[in-house]
């Protein structure tokens, strides 16, 4: 729930918005789940979402409200929300690109799942240890649950010209979209990719599965 909340709010923070008064959350539960598991999942998601949104509203007398939202059945559990889509469009040549979170969250989560899948684990065990996968997973969880609120405040304070979150389309996809939205003709040059430790090696060992080094790997709450 906390990660879903941070992922939804990342769109607002990319616009330099630091205060959110209301947010609608969406939850889809798996059709394969029992009623007991479904109720437990919903409660856990709500508590996590609430803890993240409590931080957003801190210092404002609890003025923010996280709407109860909507629930649906689906083949797999899904978490999400609704926020407005605008993007800043004032980038100019000479601007510096700053990434606020490391890349590789999807790779880290997948590698952690493969610890219990011998067929998958055999493909990456020569480039990463179980301990390194656990550390990468914890780093990914921390990163995905961390709000970009501080970064949004700094954007406003120092007059950032443009910004985007980095989520489903990977850093390359979001950078291309953002560059195309600018009023001036600009080209974003990305030559360093901060990546969660060992996840670049894992991605490379998996061939074209993730595309992390190519900038196409999806991220969550980036």
N, C-alpha and C positions, 0 to 999 in steps of 0.2 A: 504493500500500500504506500509506503513512504517513497519507494523508487518510482511508482506510477505517478505520484503527486509531483515529485521533482522533475520527472520527464515532461509532464504537462506544463508545468510552470517555466520550463526552459525556453519556451516560445516567447513568453512575456519578458523574461530576463534578457533575451537577445535583442529586445527593443529598448532596453534600458529602464524598464518598468520594475520598480522595487516593491510596490505595494499592490496587493491583490485583494479586493473586497469580497469576491464571490467566485466559486469554481464548481463546475458540475463534473462529477466523476462517473465513469462508466465501468461496469463490471460484468464480464461474461463468464459463467461457470460451465465446466465440462458436463456434458450429458451423461458421462460415465460415472460421475461422482454420486455417492450416496447423499441422502438429505443431511446426515450428520456432518459429513465432510464439507458439504456446501455451506452449511451454516457457520462452521468453524472458520472456513476460508473467508467468508464475507466479514466476519467479526475481526479477523486478523488484519485484513486489508483496510477496514475502516479505522482500526486503531493506528496502523502505520500511517495512513493518509492524514489522520488527525494530528499525529505528532509532528509531521512535516508542516502542516498548515498552521499549527500553533506557533511554530517558529516564524512563519511568514507574518503572522498578525502580532507578534510580540512587540510590546511598546506602544500599541495602538488601542489599548483597552479592550482587546478581543473583538474589534470591529469586523474582522474578516469572517466570512461564512463559507464553509465548504458544503455545498448542497449534497443531499443524499444521493442524487443521481439516478441512473437507470441500471437495471440488471436484466440479463438475457441468458439463454442457454446456447452453448456452442460446443463444437467437437473438442476444443481445447480451452483451458482457462485464459481469459484475456483481461487486461487492465488498461484503462486509458482515461481520457478526459477531453474537455472542450475549451479552447482558448482562441482569441482572435489571431489572424494570420499576417498582419503587416510586417514589413522589414525596412530598416533604414537604407537609404540609397545615396549616400554622399561620399563614398570612398574616392580618394584621389591618388594619383601616382606618388609613391614615396611613403604611403601609409605602411605601418608595421602590422603583421598578422600575429595575433596572440591566441593561443589555445589554452583554455582554462582547466581542461581535464585530459587525462591520458587516454589514448585510444586502445582498443583491444578488449572491450568489455564482453562482446559476444564470443570472442575466442576463449577468454578466460572461463566464462560460464560453460561453454561447450566442453572444454578440456576437463573441467571439474566433473561434469556428467560422465565423461568417458573413463573416469577412475573405476567405475563399476561396469565398464563395457570392454572386456578383453580385446575384442576385435578392433575397436577404435583406439584403445590405449596402446596397443602394439605399434600403431602407426606413428606415435609421438614420443614413446618412452625413451628413445635414443637422444632426444634433444631437450627433455625436461624431466625433472624428478617429481614424485608425488608431493613432496614438501613444497616445491616451487609452484606446482599447480594450486595447492591450498593457499599459498601466499597471494598468488595472482587473483584467485577467486575472492579472497577477503578484500584486496585492493579494489577489485571491480565493484563489489557490493558497497564499499565505502564511497567510491566515486559516484556510482549511480544514485545513491541516496542523498548525496550532498547537493544542496541548492546552489544555484549560480547567482544568488541574490547579491552577494558581496561584489562579484564581477559586474553586475548590472549597475550597482551604485558607483563603482569606479568608472564605468563607461560614461555615466552622466557627469561625474565630477571632472573628467578630463576630456570630454567632448569627442567621444568615439564617433567615427563617421559611418560605420556600418557594422552589422553583426548578424550572426545566425547561430542557431543551435546545430548540433551535429548528432543526428539520430539515424533514421531508417535508410537514408541514401548514402551514408558514409561521408567522410570529410570531403572527398572529391565531388560527390554529387551536390552537397550543400554549398560548397565553394563555387561551383559552376553556376548554380542558381543565383547565388548572391551577387556574383560578378555581373551576371546578365541583367540584374535589376538596378544597377547603378546609373546615375544620370550622365556621368562621364564614362568614356571608354577606358576600362582598366583590365589588367590581367593579374590574377593572384598567383604569385610564385611561392610554392610550398616546397622547401628543401629539407626540412627536419620534421620527423614525425615522433613526438613523445609517445611511447608505447609502454604499456604495463610489462614489467620484466618477464622475459622469456616467451612472450606471446608472439613476437615477430618470428621466432624460430618455429614455434608451433604452427603458425599460419603457413610458413614456407614448407614445412614438412607435409602439410595437407594439400599441397598443390593449389588449385584454383578454388578450393572450397570456400575460403573466407575473403580473399582479396584485400587483406589488411595492408600489405605493403603497397598495393596499388591504390589505396584510398577508397575502396568500394565497400569495405566491411561495415555493416550496419552497427550503430552504437545505440545505447540507451541512456537518456538523460545527459547527453553530451553538451 
